[in-house]
Amino acid sequence: MSKDPHQYWKKNLQYLAILLVIWFLASFGFGILLAGPLNGIRLGGFKLGFWFAQQGSIYIFVILIFVYVRLMNKLDHKYEVFEE
């Protein structure tokens, strides 16, 4: 590895923290804490708070997995630790 491994892991943990905060907000924040106010909005016939609690947080989690893969691929190439 030609670049500092500590910087690599620091950036990796930064990505993880940001993505976990987003998932926490989507699942716990929108699905539980803000479910009441969001239930005034309808999405596909369902109340938005209910949708986040049942479906939305799962969709967001899957999207975040793909975002994490993309970010890590870029980071791996930047620090020359990628696999072919």
Order of alpha helices (4+ residues) and beta strands (2+ residues): alpha-alpha-beta-beta-alpha-alpha
